[in-house]
Amino acid sequence: MLARIKNIYVIIIIICSTSFFKLSMLGPIAKLGEILGVGIIVVLLLMHIVYGDQKTFPHHFTVFILLIFLSLITSMLMARFSRDQNFADTLFAQRAIYYYLFYFLLHQLKVRPADLERIFIIFGFLHVALYLVQFFLFPRIIFDVFILEHRGTVRIYLKGSDYLAIAYFMSIQAFFRTNKIKFLIYTMVFFSIFVLLGGRQTMAIMAFTLVLFLIFSKKVRSRLFIGFLVAVCIGLVFIMFQGIFEALVTQSIHDRSRGSEYIRIVATKYFLTDFIKSPWAYITGNGMFAPHSSYGIEINRLMARGYYLSDIGLFGNYVIYGAFFVMGVIGICIKSLTIRINSTQAYIRYMFIAIVLALLTGGGFVNSDFICATMCLLYIIDISNVSLKEDLKIGI
């Protein structure tokens, strides 16, 4: 019973981190979801610190998360004195980063890793369902997110896509371990959503990590047979979405022809040079912008020109939160890829390989839904590492 209550807490926090998936019918209420999630995390964390069991597993990522919280302080000061944005606006604007506290709450709750993995799968399939609903009902808007009809598809930037990626890697691992066709079907279903999204880099990363999984997985019984099945499925996916792939190739050729004038390169150069008002900002960052402040208005003006901080990945995070934040992110990635974990959690390793490959164009470490999913993975890594060292069954 207690385990179920803990799982419900986790599910509620995950839903809040997506701002209730930004359902249009909820209107302004959806925006309160992110704040509600932070409130739940803080209240539960304080209650468990005061009244809960103080015995917890080793926290291998505390230093890196503390660096990220340090970056909030330094960047907030820079936003005040360099961008004339008051502290209250900045505190509210950077609310997504408070979800890093979820890591410490998970350690206090002692949620079973197997339960978290079931939650990953549930939210992975939920993402598939929600994406397809919006895709087929378009142009009717169900979710108040960025939607673009482009590259031969409808690109829907739905919240919670990180659980789709985790479920994708879990399905790959399950298929390689068991050779059961149902897991290969799950993998192709998840990959199909990446295709519908029309993200060239996302598809390339997911396909590349699939190949890495095939090459390095010790659980693969017949690489030749598995490779053949995967190739057949990829071929079927290509046939099904041929129009999208052709549009992606055309777009890639166009972007390559622009060379140094490619908008992401231009935006990166601008944000790292002319945008900086104080030399100290190269260390502290400029702070998170509030939409209605003069600083936020400046950012909105730049976005109208096609300069998106979210499009330049870790560089964009650096511009906002500074060097301490980048150090924290890099530390998390390196530790996740080098720490020993149980082979049953190998999917986490490949998830972080994908995250590292996407760092230059994906700014996930500043998004509440991404942070929430990542904190779950870090917690599982901690438990998995302990189980190897102490030869324990994870039965918390």
ROVO-15116 format. One record per residue (C-alpha): x, y, z; residue in three letters. Coordinates in steps of 0.2 Angstrom, whole numbers, plus 5000, padded with zeros to 4 digits. Layout:
# ROVO-15116
- u v w aa
- X Y Z Ala $
...
***
This chain:
# ROVO-15116
- u v w aa
- 5000 5000 5000 Met $
- 5014 5012 5005 Leu $
- 5023 5008 4989 Ala $
- 5008 5012 4979 Arg $
- 5006 5029 4987 Ile $
- 5024 5033 4983 Lys $
- 5021 5029 4965 Asn $
- 5006 5040 4965 Ile $
- 5017 5054 4971 Tyr $
- 5029 5051 4957 Val $
- 5016 5050 4944 Ile $
- 5008 5067 4950 Ile $
- 5024 5075 4950 Ile $
- 5028 5069 4932 Ile $
- 5011 5075 4926 Ile $
- 5014 5092 4934 Cys $
- 5031 5093 4926 Ser $
- 5023 5093 4909 Thr $
- 5011 5106 4915 Ser $
- 4997 5094 4912 Phe $
- 5004 5091 4895 Phe $
- 4998 5109 4891 Lys $
- 4980 5103 4887 Leu $
- 4972 5118 4879 Ser $
- 4955 5115 4887 Met $
- 4963 5118 4904 Leu $
- 4968 5136 4899 Gly $
- 4978 5146 4912 Pro $
- 4977 5131 4924 Ile $
- 4989 5121 4914 Ala $
- 5003 5134 4918 Lys $
- 5000 5131 4937 Leu $
- 5005 5113 4935 Gly $
- 5024 5116 4935 Glu $
- 5023 5127 4950 Ile $
- 5011 5114 4959 Leu $
- 5024 5100 4955 Gly $
- 5038 5111 4964 Val $
- 5027 5114 4979 Gly $
- 5023 5095 4981 Ile $
- 5042 5091 4980 Ile $
- 5047 5104 4993 Val $
- 5033 5099 5005 Val $
- 5036 5080 5004 Leu $
- 5055 5083 5005 Leu $
- 5053 5093 5020 Leu $
- 5041 5081 5028 Met $
- 5053 5066 5025 His $
- 5068 5075 5031 Ile $
- 5060 5079 5047 Val $
- 5050 5064 5050 Tyr $
- 5056 5050 5038 Gly $
- 5070 5037 5039 Asp $
- 5086 5046 5038 Gln $
- 5095 5030 5031 Lys $
- 5097 5033 5012 Thr $
- 5108 5026 4998 Phe $
- 5123 5035 4992 Pro $
- 5120 5050 4982 His $
- 5132 5050 4968 His $
- 5126 5066 4959 Phe $
- 5124 5078 4974 Thr $
- 5139 5089 4969 Val $
- 5134 5091 4951 Phe $
- 5116 5096 4956 Ile $
- 5123 5108 4969 Leu $
- 5133 5116 4955 Leu $
- 5117 5118 4946 Ile $
- 5108 5127 4961 Phe $
- 5124 5138 4963 Leu $
- 5121 5143 4945 Ser $
- 5104 5149 4949 Leu $
- 5111 5161 4962 Ile $
- 5125 5168 4951 Thr $
- 5114 5170 4936 Ser $
- 5100 5178 4946 Met $
- 5112 5191 4952 Leu $
- 5118 5195 4934 Met $
- 5099 5196 4928 Ala $
- 5096 5209 4942 Arg $
- 5112 5220 4940 Phe $
- 5115 5218 4921 Ser $
- 5098 5215 4914 Arg $
- 5088 5225 4927 Asp $
- 5076 5211 4930 Gln $
- 5070 5210 4948 Asn $
- 5073 5194 4959 Phe $
- 5055 5189 4961 Ala $
- 5053 5188 4942 Asp $
- 5069 5178 4940 Thr $
- 5064 5166 4954 Leu $
- 5048 5162 4945 Phe $
- 5056 5161 4928 Ala $
- 5068 5148 4933 Gln $
- 5055 5137 4942 Arg $
- 5059 5122 4930 Ala $
- 5076 5120 4938 Ile $
- 5069 5117 4955 Tyr $
- 5064 5100 4949 Tyr $
- 5082 5095 4952 Tyr $
- 5076 5093 4970 Leu $
- 5066 5078 4964 Phe $
- 5082 5068 4965 Tyr $
- 5083 5070 4984 Phe $
- 5065 5067 4986 Leu $
- 5066 5050 4977 Leu $
- 5080 5045 4989 His $
- 5069 5049 5004 Gln $
- 5054 5040 4996 Leu $
- 5064 5025 4992 Lys $
- 5054 5021 4977 Val $
- 5057 5004 4969 Arg $
- 5067 5005 4953 Pro $
- 5055 4992 4945 Ala $
- 5040 5003 4949 Asp $
- 5049 5018 4941 Leu $
- 5052 5008 4925 Glu $
- 5034 5003 4924 Arg $
- 5030 5021 4925 Ile $
- 5042 5025 4911 Phe $
- 5033 5012 4900 Ile $
- 5016 5019 4904 Ile $
- 5021 5037 4900 Phe $
- 5030 5031 4884 Gly $
- 5014 5024 4878 Phe $
- 5004 5038 4884 Leu $
- 5015 5050 4874 His $
- 5012 5039 4858 Val $
- 4993 5040 4861 Ala $
- 4993 5059 4864 Leu $
- 5004 5063 4849 Tyr $
- 4994 5053 4837 Leu $
- 4978 5061 4844 Val $
- 4985 5078 4840 Gln $
- 4992 5072 4824 Phe $
- 4976 5066 4816 Phe $
- 4965 5080 4823 Leu $
- 4977 5094 4817 Phe $
- 4973 5108 4813 Pro $
- 4962 5107 4828 Arg $
- 4973 5111 4843 Ile $
- 4972 5099 4858 Ile $
- 4988 5104 4866 Phe $
- 4995 5121 4868 Asp $
- 5012 5117 4862 Val $
- 5023 5122 4847 Phe $
- 5016 5114 4832 Ile $
- 5022 5116 4814 Leu $
- 5017 5108 4798 Glu $
- 5034 5106 4790 His $
- 5045 5093 4782 Arg $
- 5031 5083 4775 Gly $
- 5023 5080 4793 Thr $
- 5015 5089 4808 Val $
- 5029 5092 4820 Arg $
- 5022 5092 4838 Ile $
- 5033 5097 4852 Tyr $
- 5023 5088 4865 Leu $
- 5029 5088 4883 Lys $
- 5035 5072 4891 Gly $
- 5044 5065 4876 Ser $
- 5059 5060 4887 Asp $
- 5048 5045 4893 Tyr $
- 5046 5040 4875 Leu $
- 5065 5039 4873 Ala $
- 5067 5030 4889 Ile $
- 5053 5017 4884 Ala $
- 5062 5016 4867 Tyr $
- 5078 5010 4875 Phe $
- 5070 4999 4887 Met $
- 5061 4990 4873 Ser $
- 5077 4988 4863 Ile $
- 5085 4980 4878 Gln $
- 5070 4969 4881 Ala $
- 5070 4963 4863 Phe $
- 5089 4960 4863 Phe $
- 5088 4950 4879 Arg $
- 5072 4939 4875 Thr $
- 5071 4940 4856 Asn $
- 5052 4942 4858 Lys $
- 5044 4951 4843 Ile $
- 5032 4961 4854 Lys $
- 5047 4971 4860 Phe $
- 5053 4974 4843 Leu $
- 5036 4980 4838 Ile $
- 5036 4992 4854 Tyr $
- 5053 4999 4848 Thr $
- 5046 5002 4830 Met $
- 5031 5011 4837 Val $
- 5041 5022 4848 Phe $
- 5053 5026 4834 Phe $
- 5039 5030 4822 Ser $
- 5034 5045 4833 Ile $
- 5052 5051 4831 Phe $
- 5049 5050 4813 Val $
- 5033 5059 4813 Leu $
- 5041 5073 4824 Leu $
- 5053 5076 4809 Gly $
- 5068 5079 4819 Gly $
- 5084 5074 4809 Arg $
- 5096 5074 4823 Gln $
- 5083 5064 4835 Thr $
- 5081 5051 4822 Met $
- 5100 5049 4818 Ala $
- 5104 5048 4837 Ile $
- 5090 5035 4840 Met $
- 5096 5024 4825 Ala $
- 5114 5026 4830 Phe $
- 5111 5021 4848 Thr $
- 5101 5006 4842 Leu $
- 5116 5000 4832 Val $
- 5128 5003 4847 Leu $
- 5115 4993 4858 Phe $
- 5116 4979 4845 Leu $
- 5135 4979 4844 Ile $
- 5139 4980 4863 Phe $
- 5125 4971 4871 Ser $
- 5131 4955 4879 Lys $
- 5113 4949 4880 Lys $
- 5111 4948 4861 Val $
- 5110 4929 4856 Arg $
- 5111 4930 4837 Ser $
- 5118 4947 4831 Arg $
- 5115 4942 4813 Leu $
- 5097 4937 4815 Phe $
- 5093 4952 4826 Ile $
- 5102 4964 4814 Gly $
- 5092 4957 4800 Phe $
- 5075 4959 4809 Leu $
- 5080 4977 4814 Val $
- 5085 4981 4796 Ala $
- 5068 4974 4789 Val $
- 5059 4985 4802 Cys $
- 5069 5000 4798 Ile $
- 5065 4997 4779 Gly $
- 5046 4996 4783 Leu $
- 5047 5012 4793 Val $
- 5055 5021 4778 Phe $
- 5042 5014 4766 Ile $
- 5028 5020 4778 Met $
- 5035 5037 4780 Phe $
- 5044 5040 4763 Gln $
- 5037 5057 4761 Gly $
- 5044 5063 4777 Ile $
- 5062 5056 4774 Phe $
- 5062 5064 4757 Glu $
- 5057 5081 4764 Ala $
- 5071 5079 4778 Leu $
- 5084 5075 4764 Val $
- 5079 5091 4755 Thr $
- 5080 5102 4771 Gln $
- 5097 5095 4775 Ser $
- 5104 5099 4758 Ile $
- 5097 5117 4759 His $
- 5104 5119 4777 Asp $
- 5121 5112 4772 Arg $
- 5122 5124 4757 Ser $
- 5120 5139 4769 Arg $
- 5136 5135 4778 Gly $
- 5141 5148 4791 Ser $
- 5125 5157 4787 Glu $
- 5114 5143 4795 Tyr $
- 5103 5151 4808 Ile $
- 5109 5140 4822 Arg $
- 5127 5145 4819 Ile $
- 5123 5163 4817 Val $
- 5112 5163 4833 Ala $
- 5126 5154 4843 Thr $
- 5139 5167 4838 Lys $
- 5127 5181 4843 Tyr $
- 5123 5175 4860 Phe $
- 5141 5171 4864 Leu $
- 5147 5189 4859 Thr $
- 5136 5204 4856 Asp $
- 5122 5198 4868 Phe $
- 5134 5198 4883 Ile $
- 5133 5214 4892 Lys $
- 5146 5210 4906 Ser $
- 5162 5200 4906 Pro $
- 5156 5192 4922 Trp $
- 5141 5184 4913 Ala $
- 5153 5172 4905 Tyr $
- 5155 5164 4922 Ile $
- 5138 5168 4930 Thr $
- 5127 5167 4915 Gly $
- 5114 5181 4911 Asn $
- 5099 5173 4921 Gly $
- 5083 5166 4916 Met $
- 5072 5179 4907 Phe $
- 5054 5183 4913 Ala $
- 5042 5185 4898 Pro $
- 5036 5203 4902 His $
- 5052 5211 4909 Ser $
- 5063 5221 4897 Ser $
- 5075 5207 4897 Tyr $
- 5062 5195 4891 Gly $
- 5055 5207 4878 Ile $
- 5073 5207 4871 Glu $
- 5073 5188 4870 Ile $
- 5056 5188 4862 Asn $
- 5063 5201 4849 Arg $
- 5078 5189 4845 Leu $
- 5066 5174 4843 Met $
- 5056 5184 4830 Ala $
- 5072 5184 4820 Arg $
- 5075 5165 4822 Gly $
- 5087 5166 4837 Tyr $
- 5081 5153 4849 Tyr $
- 5091 5149 4864 Leu $
- 5083 5131 4864 Ser $
- 5090 5128 4847 Asp $
- 5108 5129 4852 Ile $
- 5108 5117 4866 Gly $
- 5121 5118 4880 Leu $
- 5127 5134 4873 Phe $
- 5110 5141 4876 Gly $
- 5110 5134 4894 Asn $
- 5127 5142 4896 Tyr $
- 5121 5159 4891 Val $
- 5107 5158 4903 Ile $
- 5114 5150 4918 Tyr $
- 5133 5151 4916 Gly $
- 5148 5140 4919 Ala $
- 5143 5132 4935 Phe $
- 5127 5125 4926 Phe $
- 5137 5118 4912 Val $
- 5150 5110 4924 Met $
- 5135 5102 4933 Gly $
- 5127 5095 4917 Val $
- 5144 5088 4911 Ile $
- 5147 5080 4928 Gly $
- 5130 5072 4927 Ile $
- 5133 5065 4910 Cys $
- 5151 5059 4913 Ile $
- 5146 5051 4930 Lys $
- 5131 5042 4922 Ser $
- 5142 5035 4908 Leu $
- 5156 5029 4919 Thr $
- 5148 5022 4935 Ile $
- 5145 5004 4937 Arg $
- 5127 4998 4935 Ile $
- 5117 4982 4934 Asn $
- 5116 4975 4917 Ser $
- 5097 4976 4918 Thr $
- 5098 4995 4918 Gln $
- 5109 4996 4903 Ala $
- 5096 5006 4894 Tyr $
- 5100 5020 4905 Ile $
- 5118 5020 4898 Arg $
- 5111 5022 4880 Tyr $
- 5099 5035 4885 Met $
- 5113 5046 4892 Phe $
- 5123 5042 4876 Ile $
- 5108 5050 4867 Ala $
- 5108 5064 4878 Ile $
- 5126 5068 4876 Val $
- 5125 5067 4857 Leu $
- 5110 5080 4858 Ala $
- 5119 5092 4870 Leu $
- 5123 5104 4856 Leu $
- 5106 5106 4849 Thr $
- 5095 5101 4864 Gly $
- 5092 5111 4879 Gly $
- 5083 5098 4890 Gly $
- 5092 5101 4906 Phe $
- 5082 5117 4908 Val $
- 5065 5109 4905 Asn $
- 5055 5103 4920 Ser $
- 5049 5087 4911 Asp $
- 5066 5082 4905 Phe $
- 5074 5086 4923 Ile $
- 5060 5075 4931 Cys $
- 5064 5060 4920 Ala $
- 5083 5062 4922 Thr $
- 5082 5063 4941 Met $
- 5072 5046 4940 Cys $
- 5087 5039 4930 Leu $
- 5100 5046 4942 Leu $
- 5091 5038 4957 Tyr $
- 5090 5021 4948 Ile $
- 5109 5022 4944 Ile $
- 5112 5025 4963 Asp $
- 5102 5010 4968 Ile $
- 5109 4999 4954 Ser $
- 5127 5004 4959 Asn $
- 5123 4999 4978 Val $
- 5116 4983 4972 Ser $
- 5132 4978 4963 Leu $
- 5144 4984 4977 Lys $
- 5134 4975 4991 Glu $
- 5127 4961 4981 Asp $
- 5110 4965 4986 Leu $
- 5093 4963 4979 Lys $
- 5084 4979 4976 Ile $
- 5069 4977 4987 Gly $
- 5066 4994 4994 Ile $
***
